Amino acid sequence: MDKPTLANRIVVLDTETTGLNPQEGHRIIEIGCVEMVKRRLTGQRFHSYLNPERAIDEGAVAVHGITSAFLQDKPSFADIVQDFLAFIEGAELVIHNAPFDVGFINHELALLAGQADFAHLGKVHDYSTVFDSLTFARKKHPGQRNSLDALCKRYNIDNSHRELHGALLDAEILADVFLLMTGGQSSLLDVSASELQAAQQLASQSATLPTDRPPLKIIRCTEQELELHEQRLAAIAKESGGCLWGAVKP
């Protein structure tokens, strides 16, 4: 079956690594991805631990709890790269602090470029567009903390089970944050994250109305329409784990 178009398919991605800088030889040790189609979680995932063939910094172990001993029998990046690229191809990647994760993935791809079987692989942007949820959060909540934990608290997302970082767990949490931060889960929003951001920026621009226009006619809802509206909000909240529209009462 063909994959959905870019506007319909999002892959939320996170990685864990041996350290902070790929230019210092650090490697990816875990990749986690969850798929959304038309802003609905599909249950499709990509997840793999990886053997980096090098030591893991003590500071990194303190963050994610993944040890070299645990990774000894895990596949290399070369072993999973084809499946990984097939999973993200044609999607818009949602990543919190995207330059970090994309930089590490491109570094892994570059390490394989000298091998004939992998010379054609290219870079992440050859397969997907990228939406940085951290950049979006900073614009939406300027001057506030916008870590994943802080956003969970702001949007009332339960992350009490997150004692340590983990790529798949963090991708799942980020998917919930992303849906609430960009307007909730709805089949009415069949747009990509970047298209949604552009629409929100346009909507935020002020407009001046002519002063001589006639008064606007107010058409009030009937009781039946109000009841149907509340039922719709309840359905959205049940499917997505929250509904921003229902949180504000007149």
PAVO-104437 format. One line per 5 residues: their letters; for each residue x, y, z of N, C-alpha, C. Coordinates in steps of 0.02 Angstrom, whole numbers, plus 50000, padded with zeros to 5 digits. Example, Ala and Ser with C-alpha at 12.3 -4.5 7.8 and 13.67 -1.06 7.14 Angstrom:
<sites>
as> 50660 49716 50390 50615 49775 50390 50660 49835 50390 ~ 50642 49888 50354 50684 49947 50357 50645 50002 50394
</sites>
This chain:
<sites>
mdkpt> 50042 49941 50000 50000 50000 50000 50044 50062 50000 ~ 50027 50111 49958 50066 50172 49955 50060 50212 50020 ~ 50113 50246 50039 50111 50287 50099 50071 50351 50085 ~ 50041 50381 50137 50005 50443 50128 50051 50499 50104 ~ 50021 50552 50079 50061 50609 50055 50092 50645 50114
lanri> 50140 50688 50099 50176 50724 50150 50130 50762 50197 ~ 50078 50794 50169 50033 50834 50210 49995 50792 50260 ~ 49990 50728 50249 49950 50684 50292 49992 50643 50341 ~ 50056 50634 50328 50096 50586 50367 50151 50621 50406 ~ 50152 50609 50471 50202 50637 50516 50235 50579 50553
vvldt> 50300 50583 50561 50338 50535 50602 50372 50575 50658 ~ 50353 50560 50720 50385 50592 50778 50445 50550 50797 ~ 50504 50582 50802 50567 50545 50808 50608 50571 50867 ~ 50644 50524 50899 50692 50542 50951 50750 50492 50948 ~ 50808 50514 50972 50866 50469 50976 50898 50475 51045
ettgl> 50936 50424 51064 50982 50428 51121 51052 50414 51094 ~ 51102 50443 51126 51170 50441 51098 51222 50427 51153 ~ 51283 50415 51131 51338 50402 51178 51364 50466 51209 ~ 51348 50523 51181 51372 50588 51205 51338 50643 51166 ~ 51367 50703 51169 51333 50762 51143 51353 50782 51072
npqeg> 51412 50761 51049 51438 50788 50987 51461 50733 50940 ~ 51428 50724 50883 51450 50673 50835 51519 50687 50807 ~ 51539 50751 50805 51605 50768 50779 51661 50744 50825 ~ 51644 50725 50886 51692 50696 50932 51688 50620 50933 ~ 51654 50592 50883 51650 50520 50877 51592 50488 50912
hriie> 51546 50527 50939 51489 50499 50973 51439 50471 50923 ~ 51401 50420 50945 51358 50382 50901 51287 50376 50929 ~ 51241 50357 50886 51172 50343 50907 51168 50273 50938 ~ 51132 50267 50993 51122 50202 51024 51049 50181 51027 ~ 51003 50226 51012 50932 50209 51010 50895 50257 50964
igcve> 50851 50230 50923 50806 50271 50881 50735 50248 50895 ~ 50691 50297 50907 50620 50282 50917 50577 50328 50875 ~ 50528 50299 50839 50484 50338 50796 50412 50314 50805 ~ 50365 50361 50804 50294 50343 50802 50262 50381 50744 ~ 50213 50349 50712 50182 50376 50652 50113 50405 50667
mvkrr> 50099 50463 50635 50033 50491 50635 50011 50502 50562 ~ 49949 50487 50548 49920 50501 50482 49859 50544 50494 ~ 49856 50601 50461 49802 50649 50471 49795 50666 50545 ~ 49853 50674 50578 49857 50693 50649 49826 50642 50696 ~ 49823 50580 50674 49799 50526 50717 49855 50474 50723
ltgqr> 49870 50453 50783 49919 50400 50794 49895 50336 50763 ~ 49938 50304 50723 49918 50243 50688 49937 50179 50724 ~ 49982 50184 50774 50008 50124 50806 50070 50097 50773 ~ 50089 50125 50715 50149 50103 50680 50210 50136 50712 ~ 50262 50096 50726 50321 50122 50759 50384 50093 50726
fhsyl> 50438 50130 50734 50504 50103 50719 50546 50113 50781 ~ 50578 50058 50804 50618 50063 50865 50676 50014 50861 ~ 50735 50039 50879 50793 49994 50881 50846 50022 50928 ~ 50875 49979 50969 50937 49994 51004 50995 49978 50957 ~ 51050 50013 50965 51107 50005 50919 51172 49997 50957
npera> 51215 49955 50932 51282 49947 50960 51327 50000 50929 ~ 51351 50048 50969 51391 50104 50940 51464 50086 50930 ~ 51485 50028 50955 51554 50005 50949 51603 50057 50978 ~ 51582 50087 51033 51624 50133 51071 51593 50141 51140 ~ 51631 50172 51185 51607 50182 51253 51553 50237 51256
idega> 51512 50234 51308 51460 50284 51319 51482 50330 51376 ~ 51477 50395 51366 51495 50442 51419 51454 50429 51482 ~ 51485 50436 51540 51450 50426 51603 51391 50474 51609 ~ 51400 50536 51586 51345 50584 51589 51286 50563 51547 ~ 51299 50531 51490 51245 50508 51447 51208 50449 51480
vavhg> 51245 50404 51511 51214 50347 51545 51168 50372 51601 ~ 51189 50425 51635 51148 50453 51688 51081 50480 51662 ~ 51081 50501 51598 51020 50528 51568 50973 50473 51545 ~ 51001 50424 51507 50957 50374 51477 50963 50304 51508 ~ 51014 50291 51547 51020 50227 51581 51040 50169 51536
itsaf> 51061 50183 51475 51080 50129 51429 51155 50117 51435 ~ 51175 50055 51447 51245 50038 51458 51275 50001 51398 ~ 51341 50001 51395 51376 49966 51342 51362 49891 51345 ~ 51357 49864 51405 51343 49792 51413 51275 49775 51382 ~ 51226 49818 51391 51159 49805 51363 51161 49806 51287
lqdkp> 51205 49845 51258 51206 49854 51185 51251 49804 51148 ~ 51285 49761 51184 51335 49716 51152 51305 49674 51097 ~ 51244 49649 51105 51215 49604 51055 51165 49640 51010 ~ 51165 49706 51011 51117 49744 50970 51145 49757 50901 ~ 51103 49770 50851 51127 49781 50782 51164 49847 50776
sfadi> 51202 49853 50723 51236 49916 50707 51187 49961 50668 ~ 51205 50024 50660 51164 50068 50619 51159 50043 50548 ~ 51213 50015 50521 51212 49988 50453 51161 49932 50446 ~ 51149 49895 50500 51102 49839 50496 51030 49862 50490 ~ 51014 49921 50516 50944 49943 50517 50931 50003 50472
vqdfl> 50982 50030 50441 50974 50094 50406 50922 50091 50350 ~ 50920 50036 50313 50871 50033 50258 50800 50033 50284 ~ 50786 49995 50336 50719 49994 50365 50701 50062 50395 ~ 50750 50094 50427 50737 50158 50457 50720 50211 50404 ~ 50759 50214 50351 50747 50263 50299 50681 50250 50263
afieg> 50663 50187 50255 50599 50170 50225 50541 50194 50268 ~ 50551 50193 50335 50497 50213 50380 50487 50289 50379 ~ 50541 50328 50373 50533 50401 50375 50523 50431 50306 ~ 50533 50393 50254 50529 50421 50186 50459 50449 50172 ~ 50457 50510 50146 50393 50540 50127 50355 50571 50185
aelvi> 50385 50570 50244 50350 50598 50303 50379 50665 50322 ~ 50343 50700 50365 50370 50759 50397 50392 50738 50467 ~ 50456 50745 50482 50482 50725 50547 50469 50781 50598 ~ 50441 50762 50654 50433 50807 50711 50484 50787 50763 ~ 50531 50833 50779 50586 50817 50824 50595 50876 50872
hnapf> 50605 50862 50936 50618 50914 50985 50693 50928 50987 ~ 50712 50988 50967 50782 51007 50956 50810 50967 50897 ~ 50779 50977 50840 50794 50939 50780 50867 50941 50758 ~ 50903 50997 50763 50973 50996 50740 51015 50943 50775 ~ 51001 50928 50838 51039 50877 50874 51028 50808 50842
dvgfi> 50965 50787 50837 50951 50719 50811 50968 50713 50737 ~ 50950 50763 50698 50966 50760 50626 51041 50759 50616 ~ 51078 50798 50656 51151 50798 50651 51180 50730 50664 ~ 51155 50695 50714 51181 50628 50729 51162 50578 50674 ~ 51101 50582 50649 51081 50536 50596 51122 50548 50533
nhela> 51132 50610 50515 51172 50625 50455 51245 50603 50465 ~ 51269 50607 50527 51337 50583 50541 51341 50507 50530 ~ 51291 50472 50554 51290 50399 50544 51287 50382 50469 ~ 51247 50419 50432 51243 50408 50360 51309 50423 50325 ~ 51343 50475 50349 51408 50493 50319 51460 50439 50332
llagq> 51457 50408 50390 51504 50355 50406 51496 50295 50359 ~ 51436 50286 50333 51423 50230 50287 51436 50248 50214 ~ 51444 50312 50200 51447 50335 50130 51506 50306 50092 ~ 51559 50286 50127 51617 50259 50093 51608 50186 50071 ~ 51554 50155 50092 51541 50085 50073 51495 50084 50012
adfah> 51511 50042 49965 51474 50040 49902 51399 50029 49912 ~ 51381 49987 49960 51311 49971 49971 51271 50029 49998 ~ 51306 50079 50027 51271 50134 50061 51288 50203 50032 ~ 51327 50205 49979 51350 50269 49951 51292 50313 49927 ~ 51236 50282 49911 51179 50319 49882 51132 50348 49935
lgkvh> 51145 50337 49998 51094 50351 50049 51079 50425 50058 ~ 51129 50468 50053 51117 50540 50059 51108 50562 50131 ~ 51062 50611 50142 51050 50640 50208 50976 50638 50225 ~ 50960 50656 50287 50891 50652 50311 50844 50693 50266 ~ 50865 50753 50246 50821 50795 50206 50809 50768 50135
dystv> 50845 50716 50115 50830 50683 50052 50769 50638 50058 ~ 50747 50625 50119 50691 50579 50131 50631 50613 50163 ~ 50643 50664 50203 50590 50694 50242 50602 50769 50251 ~ 50547 50805 50264 50554 50872 50290 50558 50868 50367 ~ 50579 50921 50399 50590 50920 50471 50555 50979 50504
fdslt> 50517 50965 50556 50484 51017 50596 50513 51014 50667 ~ 50544 51069 50689 50576 51071 50755 50525 51095 50806 ~ 50499 51049 50847 50448 51067 50896 50475 51112 50950 ~ 50541 51110 50963 50570 51155 51013 50568 51227 50988 ~ 50587 51239 50926 50583 51306 50897 50512 51331 50898
farkk> 50465 51289 50880 50394 51308 50881 50371 51326 50951 ~ 50392 51285 51001 50372 51297 51070 50400 51363 51095 ~ 50462 51379 51077 50492 51442 51099 50456 51502 51071 ~ 50431 51497 51010 50393 51552 50980 50323 51556 51012 ~ 50295 51499 51028 50227 51498 51057 50228 51518 51130
hpgqr> 50283 51501 51166 50288 51515 51238 50355 51551 51251 ~ 50363 51612 51226 50427 51647 51234 50443 51661 51308 ~ 50506 51654 51324 50528 51668 51392 50512 51615 51443 ~ 50486 51558 51421 50468 51504 51467 50511 51442 51452 ~ 50513 51396 51500 50548 51334 51489 50509 51292 51439
nslda> 50544 51263 51390 50510 51225 51338 50541 51156 51327 ~ 50571 51129 51380 50593 51060 51378 50532 51015 51372 ~ 50542 50952 51355 50486 50906 51348 50449 50899 51415 ~ 50486 50895 51470 50454 50890 51536 50413 50953 51551 ~ 50440 51012 51534 50404 51074 51547 50340 51078 51506
lckry> 50343 51055 51444 50284 51056 51400 50232 51006 51424 ~ 50254 50949 51450 50207 50901 51478 50168 50932 51536 ~ 50204 50968 51579 50171 51002 51635 50123 51055 51611 ~ 50144 51093 51560 50102 51148 51535 50038 51122 51503 ~ 50043 51064 51469 49984 51037 51434 49951 50979 51471
nidns> 49969 50972 51535 49937 50921 51578 49943 50850 51549 ~ 50003 50833 51525 50016 50766 51500 50054 50727 51553 ~ 50029 50669 51571 50059 50628 51623 50123 50595 51596 ~ 50180 50615 51623 50243 50583 51604 50278 50556 51667 ~ 50238 50537 51717 50266 50513 51779 50304 50447 51770
hrelh> 50290 50411 51715 50325 50348 51702 50393 50360 51669 ~ 50411 50423 51658 50473 50440 51623 50528 50456 51675 ~ 50556 50405 51705 50610 50416 51753 50676 50431 51717 ~ 50687 50399 51661 50746 50412 51620 50724 50427 51548 ~ 50768 50458 51510 50754 50469 51439 50756 50402 51402
galld> 50714 50396 51352 50715 50339 51307 50687 50361 51241 ~ 50716 50340 51185 50697 50368 51120 50624 50354 51104 ~ 50602 50292 51112 50533 50276 51094 50484 50309 51143 ~ 50498 50306 51207 50455 50338 51256 50450 50413 51245 ~ 50507 50445 51232 50506 50517 51220 50470 50535 51156
aeila> 50475 50492 51105 50438 50505 51042 50363 50500 51054 ~ 50342 50452 51095 50271 50445 51110 50245 50505 51150 ~ 50285 50528 51198 50266 50587 51237 50264 50649 51193 ~ 50315 50657 51150 50317 50714 51106 50258 50715 51058 ~ 50234 50657 51036 50175 50655 50993 50115 50685 51028
dvfll> 50106 50669 51093 50051 50698 51131 50059 50773 51138 ~ 50120 50794 51155 50134 50866 51163 50121 50902 51097 ~ 50146 50875 51042 50139 50906 50977 50066 50916 50959 ~ 50024 50865 50970 49954 50871 50952 49919 50926 50991 ~ 49933 50930 51056 49901 50981 51097 49931 51050 51083
mtggq> 49996 51053 51072 50029 51117 51061 50008 51149 50995 ~ 49991 51108 50946 49972 51133 50880 49898 51128 50866 ~ 49858 51118 50919 49786 51124 50909 49745 51062 50920 ~ 49774 51007 50943 49735 50948 50958 49731 50900 50900 ~ 49701 50842 50913 49697 50789 50864 49631 50794 50827
sslld> 49633 50802 50762 49570 50813 50726 49578 50793 50653 ~ 49527 50759 50627 49529 50740 50556 49516 50801 50512 ~ 49496 50858 50542 49485 50919 50502 49551 50951 50482 ~ 49606 50934 50517 49670 50966 50505 49716 50921 50464 ~ 49700 50912 50402 49740 50868 50359 49797 50909 50328
vsase> 49840 50937 50371 49894 50979 50348 49958 50957 50383 ~ 50014 50977 50354 50078 50962 50385 50091 51010 50442 ~ 50140 50994 50484 50155 51037 50541 50177 51106 50517 ~ 50219 51109 50465 50243 51174 50441 50186 51215 50410 ~ 50139 51182 50377 50081 51218 50349 50037 51245 50405
lqaaq> 50030 51206 50459 49991 51228 50516 50024 51288 50550 ~ 50090 51286 50557 50126 51341 50587 50116 51405 50546 ~ 50120 51400 50480 50111 51458 50437 50041 51486 50444 ~ 49992 51442 50450 49923 51465 50458 49913 51500 50525 ~ 49945 51474 50578 49939 51506 50643 49973 51574 50644
qlasq> 50030 51580 50610 50063 51645 50606 50021 51695 50568 ~ 49988 51673 50515 49945 51717 50477 49885 51740 50519 ~ 49857 51693 50557 49799 51709 50598 49816 51758 50654 ~ 49879 51757 50676 49900 51800 50731 49911 51872 50710 ~ 49914 51884 50644 49925 51952 50619 49862 51994 50627
satlp> 49869 52053 50654 49811 52096 50666 49786 52126 50600 ~ 49722 52139 50598 49691 52170 50540 49646 52228 50563 ~ 49644 52281 50524 49604 52339 50540 49538 52337 50501 ~ 49482 52338 50538 49416 52337 50505 49393 52409 50493 ~ 49357 52420 50439 49331 52488 50426 49283 52510 50481
tdrpp> 49288 52574 50500 49247 52599 50556 49175 52611 50535 ~ 49161 52617 50470 49093 52633 50448 49053 52571 50428 ~ 49079 52512 50446 49042 52452 50427 48980 52445 50471 ~ 48927 52413 50444 48865 52404 50484 48877 52354 50540 ~ 48837 52356 50593 48845 52308 50648 48838 52236 50623
lkiir> 48878 52193 50651 48874 52122 50632 48811 52090 50662 ~ 48780 52048 50622 48722 52012 50646 48744 51952 50687 ~ 48719 51945 50746 48737 51889 50790 48685 51835 50784 ~ 48707 51776 50763 48663 51718 50758 48681 51670 50814 ~ 48637 51662 50862 48652 51622 50921 48635 51549 50908
cteqe> 48674 51506 50941 48664 51434 50935 48599 51413 50968 ~ 48568 51362 50941 48511 51332 50974 48536 51284 51028 ~ 48492 51263 51073 48511 51216 51125 48536 51150 51095 ~ 48503 51129 51040 48524 51067 51008 48594 51074 50978 ~ 48609 51132 50948 48676 51143 50920 48729 51145 50974
lelhe> 48714 51176 51031 48761 51178 51087 48775 51108 51113 ~ 48723 51067 51117 48731 50998 51141 48775 50958 51093 ~ 48764 50965 51027 48805 50930 50978 48877 50954 50981 ~ 48887 51019 50994 48955 51046 51000 48991 51015 51059 ~ 48957 51010 51117 48988 50980 51176 49005 50906 51164
qrlaa> 48961 50871 51129 48974 50801 51113 49035 50794 51069 ~ 49044 50840 51022 49103 50837 50978 49166 50850 51017 ~ 49167 50900 51063 49225 50914 51103 49243 50854 51148 ~ 49192 50821 51175 49204 50763 51217 49236 50707 51177 ~ 49214 50698 51114 49242 50646 51072 49315 50661 51055
iakes> 49331 50724 51042 49401 50744 51028 49444 50731 51089 ~ 49419 50750 51148 49457 50740 51210 49470 50666 51223 ~ 49421 50625 51209 49428 50553 51221 49480 50522 51174 ~ 49482 50543 51110 49527 50514 51061 49598 50539 51069 ~ 49607 50603 51089 49674 50633 51090 49703 50642 51159
ggclw> 49664 50628 51212 49688 50636 51279 49683 50707 51305 ~ 49649 50751 51268 49640 50820 51290 49608 50861 51235 ~ 49574 50914 51254 49542 50957 51205 49547 51029 51230 ~ 49587 51071 51196 49598 51139 51218 49534 51181 51215 ~ 49491 51167 51166 49430 51207 51160 49384 51195 51219
gavkp> 49383 51133 51243 49339 51117 51299 49364 51143 51365 ~ 49429 51166 51366 49458 51189 51430 49436 51260 51447 ~ 49409 51297 51398 49389 51367 51409 49313 51370 51410 ~ 49285 51395 51466 49214 51402 51473 49194 51476 51469 ~ 49135 51490 51438 49114 51560 51433 49096 51588 51501
</sites>
